[in-house]
Amino acid sequence: MSATRFFLAATVAGGLLVCSCATPPAPRPALPPEAAFDQQAGSDQRIFLTLRLENGRELLFLADTGAEGTLLDKSLDPVLGQRLETAEINWNGLGVMTNVNLYAAPKLFLGRTWLPTGDRVVTDDLSRMSADRPVMGILGMDCLRHYSLQLDLAARQIRFLDPNRPPDPPVVGTRQFPLTLSWPDGKPRLRARFFGGEVAIYLIDTGCPDDADLQPDLYEQEVRRLQAQHPGQTQYSKQMILSSGVVKHIICFPKITVDGEVCTNFILADCPAGNLLGLRFLSRHRATLNFPQRILTLQPVPGNLFAGDPRATDRLFGQYTNSTVLPEAAELLEKMRDQGKLPGWLNGQHGEFTITWTHDENSPDADAWLRIFVITQKDDPTQYHCILTRAAGNGGWQLQRAWRTDAQRRLLQDWPLDGAAAGGRTP
């Protein structure tokens, strides 16, 4: 999911489901061997590992410190035995509830080593998490909290270290941060002064591909500060419509300084659910997440992992920026406006267009695109939004949705599409 987020605190029969965070301490589990990130995950740069069930079946898992517990794809329901119950889960911290099933947790292995998890697992549809290969599970903090994990993303390796071993010899520039595994979700958080000049709490989220996601007010403050600090620098920005319907704003700075470190192709996004540091930020270091000792260590690595990274400007922000098909969506919108067929838009209204490309993460077609228009008018704090979609190949553009928000992007009105509006399309 370009960063699917989920929270496993769920209301079940009037109680709170917490994936075994309250169980007594267990003996330290055996350490798995060093593991390479699964190359079959293709262009997705997150931490994918091939695990296996007790029957030997191999499954692709995402290692996600932003997940409270372990999830499996619902296609595995038939092999998990009797369903224990159902629950409602807040997938992304934004109030979108999903009905899921709960089962007794199966044993999972990395190589020959058993990985402890909570007593229960949740199953849901994970089919849209990666377009390159089906993701069959998410390995959450109910498992990862037992280990000291060293992430070497330059070598695409994850190492399971002895949490009690002496620290490595200090390297100039190495920093350490105390971690908390916060109740009730058990996710790792730290307090630091990374952005905005103020100490803030950040979730450590290896399931997020960005450098950092910030609460909207802090995001806007930091973007303004960085733009003033680096005048004349070209930034690449986009918007994404998440499966929850929330519009996520993303910006990439070619070269900035963050907490004293020079970073190239730094990707920042807004996140109403809270501040977090993503995998891309951790990837700029040799990061050791020692969960038993509650310490994050960031060790400098030679070179710059993201210098000249084409994904920052091409794959992530759309390689069709200069394509001739760009005007077609705008032409359709203008035609519908002139014909009075644009829902919620009155004849004679004028406004400034902000137009953004993005892939449609809700489409099974990896080549499908969304074109998002945000229209603002002078002296009017509200914004008019509309989405046009284009299927793969040479398909025409079609209006999918039109709505209005206030200055804080809260929904004010969502207009239904009549037949004429919905049918509007380019040739």
Long-range contacts (C-beta under 8 A, 24 or more apart in sequence): 1-128, 1-129, 1-242, 1-243, 1-361, 2-209, 2-240, 2-242, 2-361, 3-205, 3-207, 3-208, 3-209, 3-210, 3-213, 3-278, 4-91, 4-92, 4-128, 4-129, 4-207, 4-243, 5-66, 5-91, 5-92, 5-93, 5-205, 5-207, 5-208, 5-273, 6-67, 6-68, 6-71, 6-89, 6-90, 6-91, 6-92, 6-138, 7-68, 7-89, 7-90, 7-91, 7-92, 7-93, 7-185, 8-67, 8-68, 8-69, 8-71, 8-89, 8-122, 8-140, 8-185, 9-68, 9-90, 9-184, 9-185, 10-87, 10-88, 10-89, 10-90, 10-100, 11-87, 11-88, 12-85, 12-87, 12-102, 13-85, 16-184, 17-87, 17-102, 17-120, 18-68, 18-184, 18-185, 18-186, 19-68, 19-69, 19-70, 19-117, 19-118, 19-119, 19-120, 19-140, 19-142, 19-186, 20-69, 20-117, 20-118, 20-119, 20-120, 20-142, 21-68, 21-118, 21-142, 21-183, 21-184, 21-185, 21-186, 23-118, 23-119, 26-116, 26-146, 28-146, 28-163, 28-292, 29-113, 29-114, 29-115, 29-116, 29-146, 29-147, 30-113, 30-114, 31-113, 31-147, 31-160, 31-161, 31-162, 32-110, 32-111, 32-113, 32-115, 32-160, 33-110, 33-111, 33-113, 33-160, 34-157, 34-158, 34-159, 34-160, 35-110, 35-111, 35-157, 35-158, 35-160, 36-156, 36-157, 37-156, 37-157, 37-158, 39-156, 40-132, 40-133, 41-130, 41-132, 41-133, 42-130, 42-131, 42-132, 42-133, 43-132, 43-311, 43-315, 44-130, 44-131, 44-132, 44-209, 45-209, 45-279, 45-280, 45-311, 46-206, 46-207, 46-209, 46-279, 47-151, 47-158, 47-206, 47-279, 48-130, 48-135, 49-110, 49-139, 49-158, 51-108, 51-109, 51-110, 51-115, 51-137, 51-139, 52-108, 52-109, 53-79, 53-106, 53-107, 53-108, 53-109, 54-106, 54-107, 54-109, 55-79, 59-136, 59-137, 60-133, 60-134, 60-135, 60-136, 60-137, 61-108, 61-135, 61-136, 61-137, 61-138, 61-139, 62-129, 62-130, 62-135, 62-137, 62-138, 62-139, 62-207, 63-139, 63-144, 63-158, 63-206, 64-138, 64-139, 64-140, 64-205, 64-206, 64-207, 65-140, 65-141, 65-144, 65-187, 65-188, 65-204, 65-205, 65-206, 65-207, 65-289, 66-187, 66-203, 66-204, 66-205, 66-206, 66-207, 66-208, 66-276, 67-138, 67-139, 67-140, 67-141, 67-207, 68-140, 68-141, 68-142, 68-185, 68-186, 68-187, 69-117, 69-118, 69-120, 69-121, 69-122, 69-140, 69-141, 69-142, 70-105, 70-108, 70-117, 70-118, 70-121, 70-122, 70-137, 70-138, 70-139, 70-140, 70-142, 70-143, 71-121, 71-122, 71-123, 71-124, 71-126, 71-137, 71-138, 71-140, 72-103, 72-106, 72-121, 72-122, 72-123, 72-126, 72-136, 72-137, 73-123, 73-124, 73-125, 73-126, 73-127, 73-134, 73-135, 73-136, 73-137, 74-101, 74-123, 74-124, 74-125, 74-126, 75-136, 76-123, 76-136, 77-101, 77-103, 77-123, 79-106, 80-104, 80-106, 80-121, 80-123, 84-120, 87-122, 89-122, 89-124, 91-243, 91-244, 92-242, 92-243, 92-244, 92-246, 92-273, 93-272, 93-273, 93-274, 94-242, 94-244, 94-246, 94-272, 94-273, 95-244, 96-243, 96-244, 96-245, 98-124, 100-124, 108-137, 108-139, 108-143, 115-139, 115-143, 116-143, 116-146, 117-142, 117-143, 118-142, 118-143, 127-364, 128-243, 128-361, 128-362, 128-364, 131-366, 138-207, 141-181, 141-185, 141-186, 141-187, 141-188, 141-291, 142-186, 144-289, 144-291, 145-181, 145-186, 145-291, 145-292, 146-291, 146-292, 147-291, 147-292, 148-288, 148-289, 148-290, 148-291, 148-292, 148-293, 149-288, 149-289, 149-290, 149-291, 150-286, 150-287, 150-288, 150-289, 151-206, 151-279, 151-282, 151-283, 151-286, 151-287, 151-288, 151-289, 152-286, 153-279, 153-282, 153-283, 153-305, 154-283, 154-301, 154-305, 161-288, 161-290, 163-290, 163-291, 163-292, 163-293, 164-292, 164-293, 167-297, 168-299, 171-299, 171-300, 172-300, 173-299, 173-300, 174-297, 174-298, 174-299, 174-300, 175-297, 175-298, 176-295, 176-296, 176-297, 176-298, 177-295, 177-296, 177-298, 178-294, 178-295, 179-204, 179-289, 179-290, 179-291, 179-294, 179-295, 179-296, 180-294, 181-291, 181-294, 188-289, 188-291, 188-296, 190-296, 192-259, 193-259, 194-258, 194-259, 194-277, 195-222, 195-258, 195-275, 196-221, 196-222, 196-225, 200-275, 201-274, 201-275, 202-275, 202-276, 202-277, 203-274, 203-275, 203-276, 203-277, 204-276, 204-277, 204-282, 204-289, 204-296, 205-276, 205-277, 205-278, 205-279, 206-278, 206-279, 206-282, 207-279, 208-276, 208-278, 208-279, 209-267, 209-278, 209-279, 209-280, 210-250, 210-267, 210-268, 210-269, 210-278, 210-280, 210-281, 211-258, 211-263, 211-266, 211-267, 211-268, 211-277, 211-278, 211-280, 211-281, 211-284, 212-268, 212-269, 212-275, 212-276, 212-277, 212-278, 212-281, 213-268, 213-269, 213-270, 213-271, 213-275, 213-276, 213-278, 214-268, 214-269, 214-270, 214-271, 214-275, 215-270, 215-271, 215-272, 215-274, 215-275, 216-270, 216-271, 216-272, 216-408, 216-409, 218-275, 219-249, 219-268, 219-269, 219-270, 219-271, 220-270, 222-268, 223-251, 223-268, 226-253, 226-256, 226-268, 229-256, 229-257, 230-255, 230-256, 236-312, 236-313, 236-317, 237-317, 237-356, 238-316, 238-317, 238-318, 238-356, 238-357, 238-358, 239-356, 239-358, 239-372, 239-374, 240-358, 240-361, 241-358, 241-360, 241-361, 241-362, 241-370, 241-372, 241-387, 242-361, 243-361, 243-362, 246-272, 247-372, 247-385, 247-409, 250-316, 252-312, 252-313, 252-316, 252-317, 262-304, 263-304, 263-306, 264-304, 264-306, 264-307, 264-308, 264-309, 265-306, 265-307, 265-308, 265-309, 265-312, 265-313, 266-306, 267-312, 267-316, 280-306, 317-357, 318-357, 318-358, 318-359, 318-369, 320-357, 320-369, 321-357, 325-390, 326-357, 328-396, 328-397, 328-426, 329-355, 329-371, 329-373, 329-388, 329-390, 329-397, 329-426, 330-355, 330-373, 331-426, 332-388, 332-396, 332-397, 332-399, 332-424, 332-425, 332-426, 333-373, 333-386, 333-388, 333-399, 335-424, 336-399, 336-421, 336-424, 341-420, 341-421, 341-424, 342-386, 342-399, 342-402, 342-421, 343-402, 343-415, 343-416, 343-417, 343-418, 343-421, 344-384, 344-402, 344-403, 344-404, 344-413, 344-415, 345-375, 345-384, 345-402, 349-377, 350-377, 351-375, 351-376, 351-377, 351-384, 352-376, 352-377, 360-389, 363-389, 365-391, 365-392, 366-392, 367-391, 367-392, 367-393, 368-392, 370-400, 371-397, 381-406, 381-407, 382-406, 382-407, 382-412, 383-407, 383-409, 396-425, 396-426, 396-427, 397-425, 397-426, 398-422, 398-423, 398-424, 398-425, 399-424
